[in-house]
Structure formats: C-alpha cells, structure tokens
Amino acid sequence: MARKRERFDRTDVPRESPRRNLVGAIVSVAALLVAAAVVAFFWWRMNLERGLEVTELEDALAYPSSASVVDGMGYAVSPDDIETTLLLEVDDIDAQTPNLVRARVLAVNHTSGTASVAGVPVTVKIDFDDPAALGDVCVRSGAAACAELLSEAAGVPFDHVIVSEGDVLPGIGALSGSGIIDLPTQASELVSSLRTDMSDEEVLALADDVAATGAAAADAPEVAPVPETVTDETGATTETGSWLVDGTQLALTLGLLVTAA
C-alpha cells in the first residue's frame, strides 16, 4: 500500500496575499514620489543657481570703482545705512546681449525703514572710451558692463544688480516671510526670469525690505538727463548732442544726498 505524502508549509517563503500586494504597491508609489521630489528639487536648485550669484555680475560690482557720492553744491552725503540695487529690465533674459527696456535704481534706507526708486533713461551716455549710451552698452556688452559703467558715470555705487524680464519688484516682495525651503514652490518662475549677484538669503532679505517699505508700488520718476557739453580753447561751450545721467539728482532722489545744514 502506497504511503500518502505529507505536505509541509515553508515558513521562510512569504505567501502571496492581497494585503502584501497592497503594501508593496504603496511602497512603490511612495518611492516614485520621493524620487520625483528629489529630481524636482535638484532641477529647481540648478535653475536657482543659474539665476543667483551670477559671476559676471558679482565681478562687475567688485571691480575697483571710483564711484562715490560726495558733498558739494549745498548737499551732504546722508549718514543713513542705504542699500542700492540696480534694476535692469531686458527683453530676453537668456540672451547674451539683450535689449535694455528700462533701468531703475532701488534704494532701501535701513535707518528710516523707507525705500526710493528712480529711473535712469536708457539713452544717457555712460561709455566715454568707446562712446555709447546705456541701452547700446547692454546690446554690445551685456548687463554687467551696464552696471559697471553706469555706476562710474553717475557717481553712484551699486550694492547689487538684478536683471529681469519685466518688473521684478512685485514678485520679490511676494516672497516676504518665506524661508529658503519654500523657494522651490514659490519662486521657480521668478528665479527663471532673473539674473543677479545676490544669494538666495539676500533675495529673501530684499523681499522683506520691499514688502515692508512698499517699494513695489513706489513711484519711479525718471531722472532727467543733462546735455553733454565741450569747451574749446576759447572758452566757448557747445553741446555735443549726447545726454548724460544727472548724478546729483539721482543721488538726491535715492536719498544718498541730503540738503546740507
């Protein structure tokens, strides 16, 4: 008589079960979500780093400059702590030499908690070695050259520069109160449309300043240019047809100069 084989279950081999399959599916989905989040973060960080701490803009601001606001003509240098940022609006942020649409200077007075914005005509002459206006310098040499040469021509030093497509101040002001960890969700579009020498921490600090002072909604009167003149050997003065930035009026508008006591 044949013996009936006994069946033994192996305890070291997992059994198939609906619950185990469900758990496996959940783990797989979670892993995919984490992987997607990591990829998104690094994609955002790459774009962030491309827009912030741009080397050529840092170099332009670090270049030894003789630009400085000085006393004279009944005015004195303000003793306040004022931070200036050159705002250059261009038609194509990704172009090597874009067309300059508008130029402004933002001055945040940390002493008084106020801010001023002044416009600079793109037609003012800022390059005297190879004569060119502000807008022409941007097309010819890029935004970094604009920052360096405008600072020299106006006698106004810039602490920072932001190059953007359109008005960047409302977008920056909207970041007020954010932390660096919030930037991927709140600033990806903004970061992709600007280039600046500033770090992410400095952008967030500026955001708080813009929001606190209402700088995004501040009037930005364009400082009227003055005609360039030359004097011949007889002492006669004639206009060259070019226009220059009025550095004194620009400094007054920004609060860098005040009426002498």
Salt bridges, closest charged atoms under 4 A:
ASP9 OD2 - ARG15 NH2 3.08
ASP12 OD2 - ARG10 NH2 2.64
GLU49 OE2 - ARG45 NE 3.30
GLU83 OE1 - HIS110 NE2 2.88
GLU83 OE2 - HIS160 NE2 3.05
GLU89 OE2 - ARG102 NH2 2.74
GLU89 OE2 - ARG104 NH2 3.17
ASP94 OD1 - ARG195 NH2 2.80
ASP127 OD2 - ARG140 NH2 2.58
ASP130 OD2 - ARG140 NH1 3.25
ASP167 OD1 - ARG104 NH2 2.78
ASP197 OD2 - HIS160 ND1 2.79
ASP200 OD2 - ARG45 NH1 3.33
GLU228 OE2 - LYS125 NZ 3.16
